[in-house]
Amino acid sequence: MTSTQASRRSPSADGPVPLLRMKGVSKHFGPVQALTDVDLDIPAGQVTALAGDNGAGKSTLTKCISGIHPIDGGEIQWEGRPVRIATPKDAAALGIQTVYQDLALCDNLDIVQNMFLGRERLRRGQLDEESMERAAKETLTSLAVTTVQSVRQQVGMLSGGQRQSVAIAKGVLWSAQLVVMDEPTAALGVAQTRMVLDLVRTLAERGHAVLLISHNMNDVFAVSDRIAVLWHGRLVDVRPIGESDHQIAVDLMTSGSTTRVANRPRDKE
């Protein structure tokens, strides 16, 4: 491998159609070019890590997928067909849910109320508490979230890892096919981090696509199937995680290229 461009891969290019495909996507804010000709496939049933230094374009790319920033150039495809994602409502309608670092949960409401906020179920003009509580329990159980004592606990009383679990489960409850996760383990302890990473793998094993944005390379290499690296708004490398290592990732994040060859086996934890 003599350059980043020579080493760039797209594993799904000749295989099944990816759930989401970005082709030549660009985004600018006035004179600032935030993304330039980004090509990225996000396949179902896999965790795709998005890495890059501060200012590399990770947040902008995430917000383009989530409908906060409409793209200025290129194309986004969903299940092989071109789509326009101009608003978060457009993204949600496709099956894209984004779990931001602040989680967007209401501390004064319980788990059920948070999971159904704005989408409450009614029966004969009244809130169908029984149906919502049952659905919340079933969703958490299906994701193997076992640390929550009751779905009637106030979210403000939960640990950081439990809050992340609720935010992720909320997306799954509303039929998310692609879950975008922005720094999901930031400020978490070891045990809580492990819980969230296990949940990330569970999502992929259930067939969801996961886009994981993280500065923590230990987390990236622990749970990801593929790693994509942004550098100055350009996607400079995409490869299976087993063909990378920490030093290669750092090279790509800081200089946009690498001459190293991975010397690590794929970690399975």
VEXBADO-725088 format. One line per field, with one value per residue (C-alpha): residue in three letters; residue number from 1; x, y negated, z negated. Coordinates in steps of 0.001 Angstrom, whole numbers, plus 500000, padded with zeros to 6 digits. Each point is the difference from the previous one (the first is absolute). Layout:
N
residu: c(Ala	...) $
num: c(NUM	...) $
east: c(X	...) $
north: c(Y	...) $
up: c(Z	...) $
This chain:
269
residu: c(Met	Thr	Ser	Thr	Gln	Ala	Ser	Arg	Arg	Ser	Pro	Ser	Ala	Asp	Gly	Pro	Val	Pro	Leu	Leu	Arg	Met	Lys	Gly	Val	Ser	Lys	His	Phe	Gly	Pro	Val	Gln	Ala	Leu	Thr	Asp	Val	Asp	Leu	Asp	Ile	Pro	Ala	Gly	Gln	Val	Thr	Ala	Leu	Ala	Gly	Asp	Asn	Gly	Ala	Gly	Lys	Ser	Thr	Leu	Thr	Lys	Cys	Ile	Ser	Gly	Ile	His	Pro	Ile	Asp	Gly	Gly	Glu	Ile	Gln	Trp	Glu	Gly	Arg	Pro	Val	Arg	Ile	Ala	Thr	Pro	Lys	Asp	Ala	Ala	Ala	Leu	Gly	Ile	Gln	Thr	Val	Tyr	Gln	Asp	Leu	Ala	Leu	Cys	Asp	Asn	Leu	Asp	Ile	Val	Gln	Asn	Met	Phe	Leu	Gly	Arg	Glu	Arg	Leu	Arg	Arg	Gly	Gln	Leu	Asp	Glu	Glu	Ser	Met	Glu	Arg	Ala	Ala	Lys	Glu	Thr	Leu	Thr	Ser	Leu	Ala	Val	Thr	Thr	Val	Gln	Ser	Val	Arg	Gln	Gln	Val	Gly	Met	Leu	Ser	Gly	Gly	Gln	Arg	Gln	Ser	Val	Ala	Ile	Ala	Lys	Gly	Val	Leu	Trp	Ser	Ala	Gln	Leu	Val	Val	Met	Asp	Glu	Pro	Thr	Ala	Ala	Leu	Gly	Val	Ala	Gln	Thr	Arg	Met	Val	Leu	Asp	Leu	Val	Arg	Thr	Leu	Ala	Glu	Arg	Gly	His	Ala	Val	Leu	Leu	Ile	Ser	His	Asn	Met	Asn	Asp	Val	Phe	Ala	Val	Ser	Asp	Arg	Ile	Ala	Val	Leu	Trp	His	Gly	Arg	Leu	Val	Asp	Val	Arg	Pro	Ile	Gly	Glu	Ser	Asp	His	Gln	Ile	Ala	Val	Asp	Leu	Met	Thr	Ser	Gly	Ser	Thr	Thr	Arg	Val	Ala	Asn	Arg	Pro	Arg	Asp	Lys	Glu) $
num: c(1	2	3	4	5	6	7	8	9	10	11	12	13	14	15	16	17	18	19	20	21	22	23	24	25	26	27	28	29	30	31	32	33	34	35	36	37	38	39	40	41	42	43	44	45	46	47	48	49	50	51	52	53	54	55	56	57	58	59	60	61	62	63	64	65	66	67	68	69	70	71	72	73	74	75	76	77	78	79	80	81	82	83	84	85	86	87	88	89	90	91	92	93	94	95	96	97	98	99	100	101	102	103	104	105	106	107	108	109	110	111	112	113	114	115	116	117	118	119	120	121	122	123	124	125	126	127	128	129	130	131	132	133	134	135	136	137	138	139	140	141	142	143	144	145	146	147	148	149	150	151	152	153	154	155	156	157	158	159	160	161	162	163	164	165	166	167	168	169	170	171	172	173	174	175	176	177	178	179	180	181	182	183	184	185	186	187	188	189	190	191	192	193	194	195	196	197	198	199	200	201	202	203	204	205	206	207	208	209	210	211	212	213	214	215	216	217	218	219	220	221	222	223	224	225	226	227	228	229	230	231	232	233	234	235	236	237	238	239	240	241	242	243	244	245	246	247	248	249	250	251	252	253	254	255	256	257	258	259	260	261	262	263	264	265	266	267	268	269) $
east: c(500000	501766	497217	496603	498237	501661	498863	496442	497400	496235	499143	496382	500677	499771	497689	496510	498617	500878	497223	501371	502442	501544	501398	502096	498332	501178	498986	501190	499176	500750	503682	500702	499942	498982	499641	501467	498943	499317	499240	498858	497937	498262	498867	497345	501119	503357	501553	501754	502275	500553	503280	501773	501705	498075	498713	500356	496296	498555	497243	499113	499738	497880	497678	499646	498886	497690	498330	501286	502190	498805	502897	501261	501268	500052	497345	498687	498434	497834	499702	501276	497698	500812	498395	499888	500649	499238	498586	500221	496444	501238	502720	497583	497560	502740	500986	502974	500280	502862	501060	501854	502491	497448	497456	496995	498267	497768	501316	496641	498184	500223	501366	496617	499136	503361	499763	496517	500453	498091	498707	497778	497528	496345	497071	496491	501457	502226	503698	500453	502502	499853	500830	502857	501474	499870	501666	502748	500720	500043	502384	502456	499836	500612	503173	501120	499806	499752	501300	496835	497875	496737	498835	498269	503304	500638	502738	501713	500678	501744	503738	501692	500052	496338	499092	501866	498117	496653	500922	501029	496916	497818	501389	499544	496416	499230	501313	503435	501963	503046	501083	502533	501847	502019	502675	497780	502603	501239	500291	498933	501793	501442	496915	497592	502187	499964	496201	499617	502511	498174	496805	501684	500953	496481	498574	502242	499254	496290	500566	500115	502637	502021	502115	502255	501755	502683	503357	500634	501995	499727	496218	500248	502213	497944	496650	500370	499965	501307	501759	499697	502343	499319	502819	499315	496515	501114	499453	503554	499590	497389	501036	499035	501052	502223	502155	500674	501483	500330	503099	498577	496874	502059	502111	496884	498303	503019	501532	497435	502292	502006	502655	499453	498545	497791	501656	497088	497342	496348	499070	496811	498879) $
north: c(500000	496873	497470	499592	499925	503258	501660	498725	502742	500289	503551	499805	498570	503415	501630	499320	496495	498097	498599	496467	498818	496555	499168	496892	498214	496443	497347	496449	497197	496789	500139	502993	503351	502453	503141	500695	502885	502485	503565	502231	503163	500949	503637	501614	502393	498300	497344	497379	497752	496424	498591	496694	497202	496972	498030	502921	499912	502778	497862	498491	503403	501284	497009	500508	503581	498866	497288	497008	498800	500693	500909	497510	502542	503715	502572	502052	503366	502072	503679	499207	497103	496279	498134	496443	499565	496343	500203	502311	501063	501246	502025	501480	500964	502049	501705	497906	499168	497985	500273	496777	499512	498069	502837	497621	501723	498310	500629	499289	502701	503753	502463	500740	496316	499270	502862	498909	496240	498377	503379	500987	502818	499249	502252	498553	496530	500868	500849	503750	500375	503790	500332	497493	501581	503444	498784	498236	503150	502191	497673	499821	503775	500618	497905	501928	496889	501597	497310	497892	500962	498513	498213	497592	498696	496317	499590	497467	502811	502266	500466	498729	503465	500579	496629	500961	503297	498208	497572	502887	502053	496998	500007	503757	499755	497663	502435	498526	501875	497760	498801	497164	499742	496908	500706	502464	500840	496479	499395	503575	502296	503373	502075	497555	499839	503786	500001	497474	501781	503296	498234	498681	503556	501220	497425	501230	503635	499227	498664	496269	497829	498022	496932	499461	496645	500201	498573	503077	502385	502775	499888	499833	503069	501885	499917	498789	502051	497182	496694	496881	497062	496363	497490	496339	500825	502820	503700	501279	503652	502719	503525	503040	499487	503079	498254	497037	499276	497046	498585	500226	498207	497267	499561	499592	497648	497702	500056	501565	502852	502911	502444	502466	503495	501293	502535	500729	502726	498998	499643	501732	499097) $
up: c(500000	501204	499606	498487	503332	501027	496793	500016	500034	500261	498915	501084	503473	501678	497472	498697	500334	496812	497853	500464	502656	500316	503443	500524	497087	499362	497490	499494	497603	501844	501021	497721	501785	497259	502171	503419	502283	497219	501123	497144	499761	496751	500200	497839	497296	499493	497805	502115	497946	501151	498756	500502	498146	498724	502979	502411	500906	497845	498499	503362	501660	497123	500268	503767	499388	497194	502090	498044	502895	503564	502263	502605	502504	500710	499227	497105	500754	497675	500856	503488	500865	499881	497115	498750	496284	499388	496472	496960	500852	503395	498264	497470	502751	501664	496753	498885	496308	498528	496358	499247	497203	497918	500597	500190	497086	497418	496496	498351	501997	499564	502561	501592	500295	501625	502469	501130	499698	502858	501186	497107	500549	499363	499228	499887	499719	497038	499781	500445	497181	499976	503703	499825	496884	501584	503205	498036	497978	503112	501819	497101	499555	503700	499737	496902	497817	496562	497645	499993	496994	501247	503146	497634	498635	500638	502571	497753	497518	502524	500516	503152	501541	499217	501541	503174	500054	499737	502795	502265	499123	500836	503540	500368	498724	502893	502624	500541	502641	499672	496561	499992	496679	499124	497344	498106	497336	499263	496245	499141	497587	500939	499138	501643	503113	500255	499722	502815	502253	499464	501044	503158	500974	499205	502399	502825	499251	500241	503520	499294	501633	497463	500723	496989	499582	497336	499008	497864	502167	497422	500378	503789	500241	497416	501817	503594	503195	502191	499456	502160	499457	500825	500446	500767	501283	502278	499437	500358	499053	499493	499039	497920	496398	500153	502607	497731	496597	497656	501668	503512	498811	498349	503158	502131	497554	499695	503487	502336	501027	498663	501172	497184	500236	497224	497736	497693	500044	499884	496332	498923	496532) $
